[in-house]
């Protein structure tokens, strides 16, 4: 029996059904929820009675330190922002391509990754070239093959949200660094589910939402920026990015020396508290154990479904196949009514790209897999 890594009792949702949808709005465990409730009741609702200006200046430091441990990087490179899209949307201003340059992206990537560059292309300031996520080929190799003398930047998710295809960021970075090409990575669909070694990736900008596998709530996200990027002035500087925000000097461009310069303003502190607690839980369990657990469950699911005509977007033995996001299809089955039928019996999945997306989390166990198999065969 493959038991869950997290206490299932910490997720009351599981009392009412089977949740295989962490890639969308992920479940939030009791440790994070309790931390958020405590902050709101003991501090947040009381204004400045229990939080001084200086307390607020250092409030995000605990999250920054936990994120640095989880993502294997230095805390000075960690920016706490309100969403991944906030930082991705600034990327064209942070890292403007030269005239006539091209940006390479994946055609079915998450829109927050590509739309800032499409907007730049609409203004005639770059061209965007797309690579297809083809299950018969290596997406990392296809991205590399698209590079030419005009390529200035590649923007890509480390794990594709619809298919679970994994991009080998370290391998891609080795080529882009040699060619002087900028690399922007959205790690939202991988961070917390798979080992994310930012130091090995060496990407110019990496972002991750605080929810999904990181286990937090919306309203907070993590950015990681290289020292070279941090030498630049943020394109949209806010008041909280100063060394001492409460000096309130409106006549000077005062910026923190590290990634704190990218924190724009007061944000959802209650979400930051929840994310800190959730990352503590991930660090205690170990991401490597989470990877092993999802791999076991993924093989159980695929082995049981393949005899009935269901197949994953990529075979699990493919190095580019993730085990925590499974995109399942069946020949001749357009999934019409499948999601509704699953939901009617208390199983929550998603449909992405015309396929059934099953996303596994540390609270899932073998009984969840068996129930899904029973429902699909």
N, C-alpha and C positions, 0 to 999 in steps of 0.2 A: 504494500500500500504506500502510495506517495502522498504523504500528509502535507498540509500547508506549512509555510515557513512563518507566517504571521498568525497570531491568534484570531481565528475566525469570529470569535465573540466580540472582537474589537470592531467588527463591521456589521452592524445591525441589518444592513441591506441583505446580507446573506441568509437571514432568517426568512426572508420573503421570496427569495429566488436565487438564481445562479447568475453571477455577473462575470461576463467574459468580454468586457468593454473598457478596460483601463486606458486604451489608446484614445478614447473620447473624453468624457468627463469621468475621471477616475474616482474610485471610492476613497474616502479619507478615513483613516483609522482613528480609534479612540485616543491614542497618545497625542496626536495633532489636534483633534477636536477639543480635548480637555485643556491643552495648553492655550488654545485660542479662547475658550470660555474663561479660563483663569485670567488671561490678560485683559479681556474685555470687562470682566467684573471687577478686577482688583485695580486696574490701571486705566485702560482705555476710556471708559465711560466717565472718568473723573477729570478729564482735561489735564491741566498742569499741576493738579494737586499732588500726584505721585510720580509725575514725569517732568523733570526740569528741562530747560533748554539743553544743558549739557548731556543729560540722559538721552535726549532725542538724537543728539549728534552721534553718540556711540551706539545707538539702539540696534543698528543693522550689523554691528561687528560680529556678533555671535553667528549669524547666518553666513556672513562672508567667510568666517573661519571653517564652518562645517562644509560649506560648498567647496572650499579649496581642498579639503581632505578627500571629499567624495570624488572630485573631478581631477585630483592629482595635479594641482597647480599651486602657485603662490597666491596668498590671499590679497596681495597688492594688485593682482590682475583681475580680481573679482569685482564686478559692478552689479549692484542690486538695483533693478529697474522694475517698472510696474507690469511689463509684459515683454515677451520675446519680440512681438511685433514692433514695440517701441524702438528697440535697438536695430532690428532688421530694416525698419523704415528709414532710419538715419544712415544706413550703410552707404547709399550712393553719395551722400554728402560727406561722410567720413572718408570714403575711399573712391573719389571720383575717377572714372576711367579717362584716359586721354582721348582726344578727338579721333573718330573713326574706329575706336576699339570695339571689341566684342566681349560680351558676357555669356558664359556657358552655364546652362541650367538643365534640369530634368523636366520634361514636359508634363509629367504627372505629379510633380512635387507639390508640397503644400503652398497655397497661393501667397502666404505671407513671405515666403522666401523669394518668389519671383516678381511679384507685382511692383516693388520699389524700382526694380531694374526695367520693367516694362514701361513704367511711367517715365523713366529717364530716356528710354528709347523713343517714346512718343514725342519728346522734346528734341529729338534728333541728336542726342548726346552720346549715344552708344547703339549697338545692335545686340539683340539677345538671340542666341542660337540654342536650340533645344535638342537634347538627347533623349531617346526613348528608353524606358525601363523595360527591356526585352528579356523574358525569362530564359531565352536561349543563349544570351550573351552575358558577359561580365560588365556590369554597369560602370564599375571603376575604370576598366579598360576603355569602355566606350567614351567616357568623359575625357580621358587622357588622349584618345585618338582624335577628339574634336579640337584639340589645342592646335593653333597655328600662330603665325607671327602677329596676328591681330588680337589675339586673346589677351585680355587684361585681367579678367577676374572670373572665378567660378563660384557660384552660390548654390549650395546643395544641402539637403538634410542627410545626416549620417545614417538614418534609417528611414526609408520611405514609408510614409504613413498609410498608404493604401495597400501596398504589396508586402511590406516587411523586408524589402531588399536592403541589404547593408552595403554602404559605400566604405571602402577601405581608406579612411581619411589619411592615415599615416603614409600609405603608398601614394595617394593622390598628392599629398603635400610635398613628398620628395620630388615629384616631377614639377609641380607648380613653383616651388622654391627655386629650383634650378633655372626655370624659365622666367623668373621674376614676376609671376602671376599671383595676384591676391586671392586668398581663399576665405570665404565666409561660410560657416557651417551652423545649421540649426540641429541641435542635439536633442530636441524635445522628445522624440519618439525612441530615444535610446538611453538617455541619462536615467540612472536608477534601475534600469532593467539589464543593462550590459555594462561591462567595464568601459569607462570613459576616461582615457588618459590624455588630458589636454596638453600636458608637457610633451608627450610623444607626437601628438597631432601637429602642433606648431602652427595651427591655423591663425590667421590674422584676427578674426572675430569668431567666437563661438557663443551661441545663445541657447538657453533652455527655459521653457516655461516651468513654473513651479508646481504645476499640477501634473496629471498623468502619473508616471512611475516615480517621480520624486515625492508624491504623496501629499502635496499641499493643496491649497485652494487658489482660485484665481486672484489676480491683483498683485502678484509678485513674480519676478523672474530673475534669472541669473545670466550675466554676460561675462565672458572672459576675453580680455583684449591683450595683445602682445605689447611689450614695452615700446616698440616702434609706433604702434597705433596710439598708445597713451601719451606720446610726446605731442600729439596734435590737440588742438582746441576742439572740444565737442561741438558739432554743428548746431546743437540745440541746448546750450548750457542753461541749467536751472539754478535756483538759489541754493539748493542743498549740496551742490557740487563744489562749494568753496571749502577751504581748509577749516574755517570756523564759520558755518552758515549764519550764525546769529550775530555776526558783526554787522550784517545788513549794509554793506557799502555798495550802493548802486552806481558808483562812479568808476569802479575798476572791475576788470575781468580777473577775479580771484578764483583759482582752481586748485583743488587738491592735487597732490603730486602723483597719486595713484588712481586706480579705477573708480574711486569714490567720486571723481569729477563727472561721471556719467549718471549719478543719481540726481534726478531733476528736482524732486519736490517731496512733500509729505505724501506717503503712499499708504497702502493697506497694511498697517503695522500688525494687525491681528493675523493677516495672512502670512506675514514674515515670521511671526512666532510659531504658527502652525507648521510652516515649512521647515523651520529649524528643528522642531521636534520630530518631524517625519524623516529628515535626513539623519538624525541621531539613530532612528530605528534602522535605517538602511545600513549605516556604518556598523551597528551592532550585529546585524545578520550577516553582512558581507555580500557585496554585489556578485562575487564569484559563485556563492551559493544560490543566489537568485537565478543566475544564468543556468546553473546545473538543474535547478528545479523546473524552469520553463522548458528546458531541453527534454527532460523526462516526460513532462506532460504533453509536449508537442508530438513526440514520437508515439505516445499512446494514442493520441487523437488521430494522427495521420495513418498509423498502422491499422486502426479500426475502421476508418472511413474509406481508405483507398479501394478495398474490395467492393465497395458499393458505388464506385464511380467518382468519388470526390478526390480532388488532387490539389495540393498547394501550388501557389504561383511558382515557387522554386522548390525543387526537392530539398529535403532537410539536409542532405549531405552536401549540397552546394555551399561553398564557403560564404556566398553572398546571401544566404537565407538566414533570417533571424528565427529564433524559436519563440519569442514573446509576441510577435505579430504574425498570424497565419492568415493568408488570403486564400480562401478555399473556393473552388468552382467545380461544377459537375457538367459534363458535356450535355447540351440540350436543355439545361436547367437555367432559366433566367432569374432564378430566385424569387419569382413572383409569389408573394404571400408567405415566403419562408420566414422572414423577420417577424411578421405579424403572428405567424403560428408559433414561433419560438417564444415571443413575448407573452402570448396567451397562456403558455405553460410555465412562465416565469424564468425564461432564459433570455438574457440581454446580450446581443452582439450588435454589429453594425454591418451595413452594406457600403462598400467603397469600390469604385471602379467596376460595378456590376458583379462583384464577388462578395462572398460572406467573409467578413473580417472578424477573426477571433483573437482577442488580445488577452494574454495570460499575465497574472499578477501573483505576488507571493502569498496571497490569501487563498488562491485556488488550490484544489486538490484533485485526486483521482476520481472522486465521486462526481465532481463537476464535469469532468471529461466524459465519464460514462453516461451522464444524463444528456449531454449534447449529442453523443453518438446515438443513443436510443431515439432521440428526436429527429435525427437526420436520415436514418437508414429505414 
